[in-house]
Amino acid sequence: MTIEGTMAASRRAAAGALKQNPHQLRDSGERNLESAIGRALRAVRQQQGMTVVELSGRTGISIGMLSKIENGITSPSLTTLQTLSHALSVPITTFFKSYEERREVQHLKAGQHVEVERRGTRAHYQYHLLGHIGANNSGVVVEPYLIVLTGGDDDVFPTFQHDGIELLYMLEGKVEYRHGDQTFLLEPGDSLIFDADERHGPGELISLPVRYLSIICYPQA
């Protein structure tokens, strides 16, 4: 397949996979509360390995009504929430936690990024953590780093292997980057996204200094 054909196939695959609208806004006010209750109910039910049919049998609430509650279509009464909390053995406040949670944001000015020690950190290889949000409602942890390689004549970098998906975006320099048995030439403006459970890491440093963003995403423990 030609490069043009490969790119067209990638665009089609991305169009089919990326169904979330990044510009969509949730409804305000009561609808947000209904949606939060529904998400919480579904999460607790699934955590306990219970189907909607089983929950309906335990509570006497119809399958249709449970579906409406879980999808945020209807506002359940306090009596209904109490019945659900007893059936699931959780406090009634469980259904309101995600609505009350504060959505965190972090802003770091230039120069405030934290240089961190990670496996493989060494002279000529620096990690700058660009921000961090801990436990959150999304269930995903994101680690964004600015990687700076200043190089050395005898530098041989180790390969890494860890959970999650990693995205690299080149800012400066030129480097050959390894993933499994493949090698990719990365230049400014290039990106590379991959399954980080395969061995990966920088190879030959062709043009110094090398600076790139590394963004690692993995599920919360």
C-alpha positions in Angstrom: 0.0 0.0 0.0 1.2 3.5 -0.8 1.9 6.2 1.8 -1.2 8.0 0.6 -3.3 4.8 0.9 -2.0 4.2 4.4 -2.8 7.7 5.5 -6.3 7.5 4.0 -6.9 4.2 5.8 -5.7 5.8 9.1 -8.0 8.7 8.7 -11.0 6.3 8.1 -10.1 4.2 11.1 -9.8 7.4 13.3 -13.1 8.7 12.1 -14.8 5.5 13.0 -13.1 5.2 16.4 -13.3 8.8 17.7 -16.9 9.2 18.5 -16.7 11.6 21.4 -17.4 15.2 20.5 -14.7 17.3 22.2 -16.9 20.5 21.8 -20.1 19.0 23.3 -21.4 20.6 26.5 -23.4 18.8 29.1 -26.8 20.2 30.0 -26.7 22.4 33.1 -28.5 22.2 36.4 -30.8 19.3 37.2 -29.8 17.3 34.1 -26.2 17.2 35.3 -27.4 15.8 38.7 -29.6 13.1 37.0 -26.6 12.1 34.8 -24.3 11.9 37.8 -26.7 9.7 39.7 -27.1 7.5 36.6 -23.4 7.1 36.1 -22.9 6.3 39.8 -25.7 3.7 39.8 -24.3 2.0 36.8 -20.7 2.0 38.2 -21.8 0.5 41.5 -24.0 -2.1 39.8 -21.2 -3.2 37.4 -18.6 -3.2 40.2 -20.8 -5.8 42.0 -21.2 -7.8 38.8 -25.0 -7.3 38.9 -27.1 -7.1 35.8 -30.0 -4.7 35.4 -32.4 -7.7 35.5 -30.9 -8.8 38.8 -31.2 -5.4 40.3 -34.8 -5.1 39.1 -35.6 -8.4 40.9 -34.0 -7.2 44.1 -35.7 -3.8 44.2 -39.0 -4.3 42.4 -38.1 -1.4 40.1 -38.8 -2.1 36.5 -36.0 -2.7 34.0 -37.2 0.2 32.0 -37.1 2.6 34.9 -33.6 1.4 35.9 -32.5 2.0 32.4 -33.9 5.5 32.4 -32.2 6.3 35.7 -28.8 5.0 34.6 -29.0 7.0 31.3 -30.0 10.2 33.2 -33.3 10.4 31.5 -35.4 10.6 34.6 -34.9 12.0 38.1 -35.3 9.2 40.8 -37.1 10.0 44.0 -35.4 9.7 47.4 -37.5 6.7 48.1 -36.2 5.0 44.9 -32.6 5.9 45.7 -33.0 4.5 49.2 -34.3 1.3 47.8 -31.3 1.1 45.4 -28.8 1.9 48.2 -30.2 -1.0 50.3 -30.1 -3.4 47.4 -26.5 -2.5 46.6 -25.4 -2.1 50.2 -24.0 1.3 49.7 -24.8 4.7 51.4 -27.3 6.8 49.5 -24.7 9.5 49.3 -22.8 7.3 46.9 -25.1 8.4 44.1 -24.2 12.0 44.6 -20.4 11.9 45.0 -19.5 12.4 41.3 -21.9 15.4 41.1 -20.2 17.0 44.2 -16.6 16.2 43.2 -14.4 19.1 42.3 -13.0 18.9 38.8 -9.3 19.7 39.2 -7.2 21.8 37.0 -3.4 22.6 37.3 -1.5 25.5 35.8 2.3 25.6 35.8 4.2 28.6 34.6 7.4 28.3 32.6 10.2 27.2 34.8 7.9 25.6 37.4 8.0 22.2 35.9 9.4 19.5 38.3 12.5 17.5 37.2 11.8 14.0 38.4 13.7 10.8 38.7 12.4 7.8 36.7 14.0 4.5 35.8 16.6 5.4 33.2 17.0 8.9 34.4 20.7 9.8 34.0 23.1 12.4 32.8 22.1 13.8 29.4 18.5 12.5 29.9 16.1 14.7 31.8 12.4 14.3 32.7 10.3 17.4 33.4 6.9 16.6 34.8 4.5 19.1 33.2 1.6 18.5 35.7 -0.3 15.8 37.5 -3.9 15.1 38.6 -4.3 12.2 41.0 -7.5 10.2 41.6 -10.3 11.6 39.3 -13.7 10.7 38.0 -12.4 9.7 34.5 -10.6 6.6 35.8 -7.5 7.5 33.7 -4.1 8.8 34.9 -2.1 11.0 32.6 1.6 11.7 33.0 2.9 14.5 30.7 6.7 14.9 30.5 9.1 17.1 28.6 12.1 14.9 27.7 15.4 16.6 27.1 18.4 14.6 25.7 21.6 16.5 25.5 23.6 13.5 24.5 27.1 12.1 25.2 29.5 10.3 23.0 29.0 7.0 24.6 25.3 7.3 25.6 23.3 4.1 25.1 19.8 4.5 26.4 17.9 1.7 28.1 14.6 0.4 26.7 11.4 1.0 28.7 8.4 -1.2 29.2 5.3 -0.2 31.2 1.5 -0.1 31.2 -0.6 2.3 29.1 -0.5 4.2 25.8 2.3 6.7 25.2 2.3 9.6 22.7 5.6 11.3 21.7 5.6 14.7 20.0 8.9 16.1 18.7 9.9 19.7 19.4 13.6 19.9 18.6 16.4 17.8 17.3 16.4 14.5 15.5 16.4 11.0 17.0 15.8 7.4 16.0 13.2 5.9 18.3 12.8 2.2 18.9 9.5 0.3 19.5 9.9 -3.4 19.5 11.8 -4.4 16.4 10.9 -1.2 14.5 12.8 2.1 14.4 11.3 5.5 13.6 13.1 8.7 12.6 11.5 11.5 14.6 12.0 15.2 13.7 10.3 18.4 14.9 6.5 18.1 14.3 6.5 14.3 14.1 4.4 12.2 16.5 4.5 8.6 17.6 1.8 6.8 19.6 2.2 3.3 20.8 1.4 0.5 23.2 4.0 1.1 26.0 3.9 -2.6 27.0 6.3 -3.2 24.1 10.0 -2.3 24.7 10.7 1.2 23.5 13.2 4.0 23.9 15.5 6.5 22.1 18.3 5.1 19.9 20.7 7.1 17.9 20.7 10.9 18.6 21.2 12.4 15.2 20.8 16.1 16.0 21.1 17.6 19.5 19.6 18.7 21.7 16.6 16.5 21.4 13.4 17.7 23.1 10.0 16.0 22.9 6.8 15.7 24.8 6.0 12.2 26.2 2.4 11.8 27.4 1.6 8.5 29.1 -2.0 7.4 29.8 -3.1 4.4 31.9 -6.0 3.2 34.0 -6.2 4.2 37.7 -5.3 1.4 40.0 
